[in-house]
Amino acid sequence: MQNFRTYGFIILIFFLLIAPLSTIAQSVIVNTDSLKVRSGPGLTYEVIGSVKSGDSLEVLATENDWYQIAFNGQNGWVASWLTTGSTEAVANQSAVVQVKTLNVRADASTSSSKLGQLAEGTSIQVNSIKGDWLEITFNGSTGWIHKEYVQLIEGGSAAPEQIEQNAFSVQVDALNVRDKPSLDSKRTATVYRNEVFSVLSTESTWVEIELNDGSSGWVYSFYGTFQAQQTQASQAANASSDTTLTILYNGTNLRSQPSTSGEVRARLDAGQQLTVLQAVDDWYEVSHQGESLFVANWVVTTGELEEEQPEAEQQEVVSRKAGTLAGLTIVLDPGHGGNDSGTSGYYGTNEKDLTLPTAELLAAKLEAAGAEVAFTRESDVYVGLRKRVSISHQNSADAFVSIHYDSVSDSSVHGFTTYYQHGFQKPLADHLHSALQKRLSLRDRGVREGNYLVLRENQQYAVLLELGYLSNASEERTVANAQFRETAAHAIYEGLISFFDSQLDE
Ligand SMILES: [Zn+2]
């Protein structure tokens, strides 16, 4: 640091020289405790130093998911997914949402976690632009929306179509309301799909809503959309004029007649609420999914619930945020190793020497997203196929990804292929394949059934990826490159996020 002044001066001159040439002067903020600066755009490049959380970095260039920055008088590269924010200043612009619901994400990427959603017609001030992404203020923190789904309007804050997002519409079947903005806090009520509530305040990813009985509580903002108050007012008026009841026991029957001999048309769980149409002897007539049904008055309450209701299922749903892999175990299976070199290429590349570094790059990304990663091998050793499967089972892998490079006698054949064996493994294969298809320039050979032991004997979600043909001389050169491994690993990471997010949505 003794050269700080000189260094600072050089950097200043440097920016004075390049700034006018650069159309998008972008800066990003380091989003992790210590971010490694590397000599090139990939995890395989040498580490030349590090920057701290909160440091602001000027982006000189981008390559795939890497940013080039000025670092100690030289150029360095940092992983874009460990940074946030940007400052392409925008003149007073606002965005009006053009689709039914628009995801707000934590970062400018479809693989980043969702903070919540905006409803069609919502107008919101744009803070900055980063490529195809717009930075907005969402619930008091920074959020990102995709440019493609909004209309940009000059002078947004003064625009007459500005809408206050002061109502929250529930977009899941049932949503727990808690007394504090935390999953650990007490559940005080449950709200249901399409119910709309006034927003009292927001805190991070939580929204405080006003319930129909006048009390308030906190819900996770990801499970609803924000919209204008108007809709809320009319719906709240309807709701408050009706009596609602709350089911007390899991598996409570809704019947076609006010009698225990009536046909069971639906079963509801404890905590679910229904609007009462009328009382008939010991039964309530209620409206459920457009049908008038009857529930016995001894299994419901029309008063306040005192005890906490079972909520195991919902806890599971909200414990992992979309875009993260926290709580998941992923087993990576780098093909071959030791005496088993796998296939070898026209220029002599051994498959086993590519599969392990690809898996290592992937592991770093998965771990950064919160996953536990286990390997079937971590060095150049031979591991039998049954052992690999048993490592998958021992770890109760949420996903097992076997990584290979292909070969065939016909040297003109090229491209990448994704294999699964059992039907239940296909959705994982589909998600990984479509992510690879978006990122790789190789020919798409499709998702196929493949009778491989590591898939056939595997009881977990298992797939086998063949990331290009070493038997094709030109493809061998492509896939043996560190940049290809980086791209492929990132695509597999995105595919896994997309697969696990799709499970959250169910
Ligand atoms: Zn292989």
Residues whose N, C-alpha, C, O or C-beta is under 5 A from the ligand:
A	BS01	ZN	G335 G342 H404 Y405
